[in-house]
Each structure stands twice: as C-alpha cells, then as structure tokens.
Amino acid sequence: MLFYKKLVKYLQHYGFEINLYDPCVINKMVSEKQMTVSWHVNGLKVSHVNPNEIDHFLKWVQETYRSISEDKSTRRKIHDYLGI
C-alpha cells in the first residue's frame, strides 16, 4: 500500500490522472497522444505511440526510484504482462 501511495503521488505530480475505473491505471496526454501506465505489485507497464516518450518516462522513473536500472526494463511489440 505504501508503494501504491508513493507511486500515485509521484505520477500525479508528473501530470498523470488516475483512471476512474481502475486504480492501478493512470493516464497522461503526451505530445497529443495518451500515455498509459498500469501496474501490479511493483511491476509497471507503460505504453505510448512514440518510443522516445517511453524513454523520457523511464529516465524519470529511474531518477525517482534509484533502485530501478535499465536492465530491469523490456521492450517488445507483444509483451506478456501477467498473462494480459
């Protein structure tokens, strides 16, 4: 619960808005396109049309949560995320 509260606080400060239907999904318009971040426990899934925007987001996450490194992220066109 502490991770959730801290994550939501940081993301809202970064300009994201919580999804009204799912408290583990948060959205933000970036370059006129929607960026969506969803999570379960401590795993995040980020999607955006422009991969450069995901790079910027990943850099921000790494600066905010210093324990997250580049090797802990994966990128694919199709990504199995908790069976979704």
N, C-alpha and C positions, 0 to 999 in steps of 0.2 A: 504494500500500500504506500510505503514511503517513496519507493521508486516511482510509482504512478504519479503521486502528487508532485514530486520534483520534476518529472518529465513534462507533465502537462503545464506546470508553471513556466518552465523554460520555453516550451513550444509556443505557448500563448504570448509570452514576452517577445518571441521571434515573429509574431504576427499570425500564427495559426489559430483556427477556431475549431473547437470540439464539435464533432458530428452529433447532432441531436438524437440520432437513433442508435449509435454505438459509442460508448465512452472510451473505447480503445482505438478510435479512428479520429484523425484530426486533419484538417484541410487548410490550404492557403493558395491564393492565386499568385502565381509567379510567372512573370513575362506573359500575362494574359492567358495562362493555362493553369489548370489545377494541379497542385502537388498534394499527394495524399500520403500520410504516414499512418501505418497501423502497427500494432504491437501486441505481443502476448508474452507474459512474464517479462523477460528482458531482451527479447528479440524484436528488432524493428524491420518493417518492410516499407520502403519508400518508392513511390512511383511518380514519374513526370515524363512528359513527352521529350524533353531536352535532357540528355545525359549530363550536360555541363551543369545544369541546375542541381542535379543529384550530387555532383562533385562538390558544389558550394555547400550544400546541406551537410554532406558527410564531413567536410572540413569543419563546419560549425559544431557538429556533434562531437568530433574528436577534440576540439578545443574546450568544449563544455564538459565532456566526460573524458578526462585524460587517459583513462584505462582502456579506451577503445582505440585499436590500431587499424591501419589499412588492411592488414591481412585477415581481419575478422569480418570483412565485407565481401559479398559475392555479387556478381552481375551476370544476368542471363536474360535472354528474351523470354524463356519459360523458366520459372523458378518455383520449385516445390516449397511452399512455406506452410508448415504444419498441416500438410495434406489439403490445402486450399487450392 
